[in-house]
Amino acid sequence: MKKLNRILKGRKYVCFLDFEGTQFSHEMIAYGAYFTYVNKEGQIVKAKNPIRNYVKCKNSIGRFVKELTNITEKDLEKYGVEFSKAINEIKKYCGMAFKKTLFVTFGNHDMRILNQSCSYNMDAPRDLCDIIKKNYMDFQSLISEFVKDDNGNPLSLTHYLELFNVQFEGSAHDPMYDAVNLAKLYNVFLKEKEVVLAQYCKVLNRSNIGPEPVNKAIKKLLAGESVTPEEFKDYLKEYID
């Protein structure tokens, strides 16, 4: 896909990330990472074993997040690492490719968690966090341009996978499995071009965000009808008048 290739800029490494955060302060309480190698088309050809870890936070987790993730303060106390160590673990996991890696998340909330965690930790490795933010892509934003629900809204990660007939691996809201499943969605999105095309046609057919003459022409074309240059000019004249 040309749009994705412009984002990749020839990179050979993509690391899929998922951060779980507290309910109110949005501090990181766990991370999952899945480092992959991609070919010139951006498709995954090899991957490292994924990793996860708990991360200590300064504020309470929140009841909703505890129920959603099954992560408690006791888990963080027993197994958690400091935020600075968590980011350094991600850097070590990526190895020498860290600065050349594209970091991919599903939605932009992960970057909010990264920013909030930096603000709550005076020893945060801001240089490493800045590298992640500088080389970051929100895959939900990309895929939702081409695939939406009937109301024009993005789907969840689980529902996107279902649409492509890909089984969700592991448990939802386990950051490691969320990162792995995001990689699955990324790869199937690149491979199943006919599915993407069919879904994009639906999006365009339901869309009314363009000028009225353009929307009218698109709907006729998608219905299998032809639109001649003269007809399109008539649409323009009707719109102007």
Buried (B, 14 or more C-beta within 10 A) or exposed (E): BEEBEEBBEEBBBBBBBBBBBBBEBBBBBBBBBBBBEBEEEBEBEEBBEBBBBBBBBEEBBBEEBBEBBEBBBEBBEEEBBEBBBBBBBBBEBBEEBBEBBBBBBBBEBBBEBBBBBBEBBEEBBEEBBEBBBEBBBBBBEBBBEBBBBEEEEBBEBEEBBEBBEBEBBEEEBBBBBBBBBBBBBBBBBBBBEEBBEEBBBBBBEBBEEEEEBBBBBBBBBEEEEEBEEEBBEEBBEEEEE
